[in-house]
Amino acid sequence: MTEFKTQLEEIQKEFKQEKHRTEKEFNIFNALYRKDNERFHSRFISYLLSPKSRHGMGNSYLKLFIERLSKTYPNLEKFNIDDCIVLPDEEEKTEHEYIDIYIQNNKMQAIIIENKIYSGDSNDSKKENPEERIQLIRYFKTVEADKKIKDIFVVYLTPDRHNPEEIEKIEMHFPVLKIDYPNEIIDWIDKCIEITNENKITTDNENQILKEILEQYKSVVRSFTNNLKRAKKLKELLDENIKEAWDKKKYISEEMDDFKHVKWHTIDEFWRELAQKLRKELNVEISKEIDIKDITKVAHDKKGSTGINFRLDNGEEWYIVNDNKNGLSYGICEIDINDKKKGKNWFPISKDENKKINFTNFNNEETFMLINAKKRGERIDEIINRLKENPLIMKSKES
C-alpha cells in the first residue's frame, strides 16, 4: 500500500471516529441547524454574551469571553463589561448595522465581531474607496460615526484564523483581532460550563439544563471544526499527489466522506482566483462575486451552476458561468429577449469536449485537476487569454 493510500485511509478513519462519536448523541442543535450555519453560531454566541438573556448568568459569560480574548489580545483587558448591551439579543433579533455581534458599554467602548465560516467577506466591488468597499472598514466607520465611541475593537472569528480579504488596507485603519472556534470559542465554552456548575443564582434543575445546552453547543463546534480540519488535510494531500489521486478517483469520490468539502473549497478558490486575475489582467470591475449558496448546491447536491459577472469600461456587464451542459462559457448579461441573434453574445471557453470543466462532476479529469493549485492557475490563465482574444472585450479596453 502506498503512503498516499495510507494517508487517505487515515483521514477516513478519523471521519468514522467522529461520526461514531456524534451519530447516537442527542443534540438539539443538530436537529435544527447545519453545523456550519454562520447565523446560528452568531446568534447563540450573542445570546450567551448578552447580560439581558434569560440564561440567568448576568454578565458572567461576557466577563469570561473578554478574559479569554484578552489572553490572545491583552489590549482588550481595558474593555469594561459593566452595563453592556449585546446585539442581537432575545428582544432585538436583528443585527446592529448588519454587524454579526455588537457589544457596547457605557464607557463608550465597542466590540465588532464578524463571524465567517464558509462565506467570503461582503465587500462591495462597485466601490473604489476602501472605506465604502471593504466590509470591516464600513462597520468600523459606522460605529466611529457616533463620536462618543472612543475605543473600537474589531474581532474576526473564523474556524482557522484566516485573514479577512484586503487585510493590508484594513490594517491601515485599525488592527484586526483574529480568533477561532477551536481555541478561543471552545476554551470560553469550557469556562462557561465550569461556572454554570458553580452558579447559585438559578435552581439546580436550571443549572443542569443550561450546562447540557452548553455541552451540546461545544459538541457542535468540535464536530464542524474537525470536519473542516480533515477537509483541509485531505485537500492538501490531493493537491500534493494530484496524479495518484486521479488514479484513485473512484475511491476518493465514492468512499471519502470529506470529499464534498474538498469540492466546495476547490470551486470557491477557482472563482475567487479567477476574479482576482480578471481585475489584474483586464482591469475590470467584478460586479457579481461568487455566491456561496450556489457553490454548496453544486458541490453537495451536484446540480445548479456557479459564476461571476464583470463590467467593462463601456458599461457592458458580462458573465462567466459553469454548468453541466456547456462547461465554462461567457457572454453579455443584458440581451433583448426578442433578439433572435442572442447566441452571438454567448461564447464557450473551450470548444474541446474533453477539456470542459464541470463542477457538478469531479469524475471529470479537467475538473478534478483543479484541486491542484498549479493546474488551477494554468486553467485560469487559459481563460484570461481566451477572453483577451474576444474583440468585443478588447475593443472596450482600447476605447
N, C-alpha and C positions, 0 to 999 in steps of 0.2 A: 504494500500500500504506500502510495506517495505521501510525502509530508503535506502536500496541498490537500489531499483527500482526508488525511488525518485531522487537519485543522478544520475542514468543513464539518466533519462528524463531531468534533468537539463543540463547535458552535451549536449544532443541532441538539446535542446532549444538554447544553445549557438551556436551550429553549424548552426542552421537555421537562427539565427540573423546575423551571419557573412555572410552566403550565400545571405541573403536578401540585405545586405549592398553592396555586390560586384557583384551580378548577372546582374544588369542593368547598371553597371558602365562601361563607355568606358575606356579601359586601354590597350594601345598598347603592353605593356609587357606581359600581359596575353595571347594576341593573338600569340606572338612569342615564348614564353618560358614557361617551367614549373616554378612555383613559387619558387621551392626549387632547381633550377638548379645552382650549385655552380659556374660554369664558367660564366653564365650570371651575377651573383652578383659581382664576382671578376672583370669582365671587365667593368661593369658600374661604380663601385666604383673607379676603376683605372682611368677611363675616367674623372670623376669629379675631382679627385685629381691632375691630370696632368695639369700643367700650359700651356702646349703646345696645349691642347684640344681647339677646336673651339667653346666652350661654351661662350667665351668672358669674363670670370671672372678671368683670370690670375691664380694667386696662392691663390685667396681668399678662395676657398673651402678647399684647403690643409691647409691653416692657421687655419680655423675653426676646421678641423679634428684634428690637433695637439693640439689645445687648449682644445678640448673635451676629448681627450685621456689623456691629462695632468692632468685633474681633477681626473681621476682614478689612473694615474701613474705620479706623479709630476716630476719624473726624466726626462720625455720626454720634459719638458719645455726647456731643453738645445738644443733640435734639431732645427737647423737653416733652415728656409724654403726658403732662398734665393738660386736662381739658382739650383733648384731641377729638377732631372729627375724622372719620374714615369713610370714604365714599367709593363705591356704592355701599349701602347698609340695608338693614331689613326694611326700613321705611322708604328710603330713597334708592330705588333699584337701578337707576341709570348712572352712568359714569359722569364724573365731573369733567366737562370739556373733553370727552372721549378718552380720558386717561383711565387705564385699566384699574389702578388702585391709587387713590389720592389721600394723603394724610396731611392734616394741618393742625397746628396747636395755637394756643392763644399768645404765644411769644413771637408770632409771625414767622414761623419756620414751616416749611412744607417738604414733603417727600412725594416724588412722582415715581410710580412703579409701572414699568412697561413689561408685560409678560408675553414672551414669544416662545412657542413650542415648534410648530411646523411653519408658520407663516413668516413671510418676509416683512420688512418694515413698510408702513403705509406712507412712503414718500411720494410726493406729487411731482411727477416728472415734467409736468407742464410748466412748472415754475423754475426760473433760473436762480432767483435769490435763495440761498440756503436757508434763510430764516423763514421762508414760506414753503420751501420744497421739503425739507427734512423733518420727519415726524417728531423726533425728540426735541429738536430746536423749537418747533412750533409750540409744543407743550410747555417748554421752559418759558418762552416769551409770553405765552398766555398767562401763566402763573405770575411771572415777573411784572406783568402789566398792572397787577394790584400792588401799588407802590409800598404797601405796608409789609409785604413779604420780604424779609431781608436774607434768609438762608433757604436755598432751594437745593435739595439733593435729588439727583436723577439716578434711579436704580433700574438696571436692565436684567430681568430674570429670564433665564433660558435653561434647557436641560444640560447644555455642555459648555456654558460660559463663553459663547462666541461673541464677537464684536457686533454692534449694530452696523448697518450699512453707512458708508461715508463717515466712519469714526473720526478720521483726521479733521474733517470740517466741524464735527460736533465738538471735539475737544478744544477747538479754538474758542468756544463759548463757555464750556463748563466740563468738568470731569464726569465720566460715566462710571457708576459703581456696578460692576458686573457680579451677579450672584447666580447660583444654580440650584436646581432641585436636589441632586444627590448630596450636596454639602449643607448649605445654609438652611434649606427648607426642611429636610429630614432632621437635621440637628435641632432646629426650632420646634418641630412637632414632638420630638422626643422630650424636650424640656416641658412642653405644654402638657404632655401626658403625666409627667412626673409631678408637676404642681397641681394638676387636677386630682391626683390621688390624695394630695395633702390638703385640698380645699375643705374648709369647714363651714363655708357660707351656704352651700347648697346641701341637699339631702344626700345620703349615701346612694340612693337609687339614681338620683340625677347625676351624681358623680360617675357612677358606673356607665350610664348611657353616654355621657359626654366622652368618657375615656374610650368607650367602644367606637364611637364615631371617629375620634382621632386616630385610633389604631387602624380603622378601615381606610381612612384617607392616607395614612402612611403606607399601607399596603398598595394602594393605587399608585402612589408616587414611585415606590420601589419598582413596581411592575413596569410602568411605562418608561422609566429611565433605563431599566435593564434592557427593555426591548430596543431602545434607541442605541444603547452601547453595543449590543450584539449586531444590530444592523450596520453600524459604523464599522465594526470589526470585520463583518462579512464583506462589506463594500470594499474596504481597503485590501482584503485578501484577494477578492476577484480582480480588482484593479491591477494588483501586482502580478497576478498569474492569469491574465486575460485569455491567452491561447489555450491553456489547460482547462480553464474554466469553461470555455466554449465547448471543448470536447466532452465535458461532463454536464452540459446544459440541462439534460433531461433530469438528472438527479437534483440539480440546483433548483430548477424551476418547479418541479413537481413535489419534491420532498423537503426542500429547505423552507421552513415556515417564515423565516425572516426575509425571504427574497422580495416580498411585496414592498418592504421598506426600502430595499436597495433600488428597486424600480422607481419608487417615489422620488428618492433623492437624486437619482440619475436624470429623471425628467426635469426636475426643478433646476438642477445645475446646468443642464443643457440650455434651457430657455434664458436663465439669468446670464450665463456666459455669452450667449448669442446677443442678448440685448446690450450688454456691455461692449461687445465688438461692433455692433451697429453704431453705437454712439461714437466710438473711437474712429472707425474706418469710414463711415458715411456721414458722420456729424449730423445725425438725425435725432429727433425727439421721440422717445418711446412713449406713445400716447396711451397704451394699454399694456400693463405688466402682466406676467403670467398669473393666472388665478389658481390658488392652491386647491380650491374645491374641484376644479377641472382635473388637476393632477391626481387627486385622490380617486376620482371616478375612473380615470384611465388606468392608474396603477393597481387599484384594488378590485375594481369591477370589470376591467378590461373592455370598457366601452366609452364612447364620447370622443372628444377632441381637445387639444391644447393649442395655445397660440398666443402671439403678441401682436400689437399694432405699432406702426411707426409713422411719423408725419414728415413729409418732405418740405423743402423751403417754400414751394409754391402752394402749400396748404393741403395738398392731397394726402389722404390717410391711406396707408397700405397695411396689409395684414400678412403674417406668415402663420400658417396653421398646419397641424399634423392630424390626420385621421386615417382610419384603416382602409379607406378607399383609394386615396390619392397619395398617401405618404406625406411628404412635405411639399407644400405648394404656397404660392403667394399671389397677391393681386391687389387691386384698388378696392377699398372698402365701399365707397359710395358709388353705386351703379343704379341707373334708372331701371326700375323693374320692367319697363316696356322696351328696353333696349335689347333687341334680339341678337346683337353682336357682343353681348356682355362676356362671352367666352374669351374675347381678345384681351380682356383685363385679368385673366387667370393664367398663371404660369406654373408648371411643375418645377420643383427644384432639381429633380433627377428624372430623366426620361428612361433610364435603365431600370427595369422592373426589379432586377437583382440588387439594386443599391437603394431601394426605397426604405426609409425609416418608418417604422410603425410602432408607436409607443404602447399600443394595446397588445402587442405580441413580441415579447422578448425572446421567443424562439427563433425570431428573425435575426440573422447574424449581424446585419448592419446596425440593428437596434441594440443588440446585446453588447456589441463592442463599444458603445457609448459609455459603458460603465468605466472604461479606462480613460483617464484624463487626457492622455496624449491623443488617443483616437478621437475623442470628443472634440478636442481642439482642432484637429485636422478637418473633421467634417464641418465644423463651424466656419473655418477658413474657406472651404469649398463653397459654402452657402453665400458667404460675403462676396466671393469672386463671381458667383452666378448672378447676384444682384447687380454687381458693377457692370456686367455685360448687358444689362437691360437699358436700352436707350431712353426709355420713358423716365427711368430713375435718374440716370446720369444727366439728362437734359435739364432736369430740375436743379441738379447740383451746379451746373455750369451757368445757369441764368442768374 
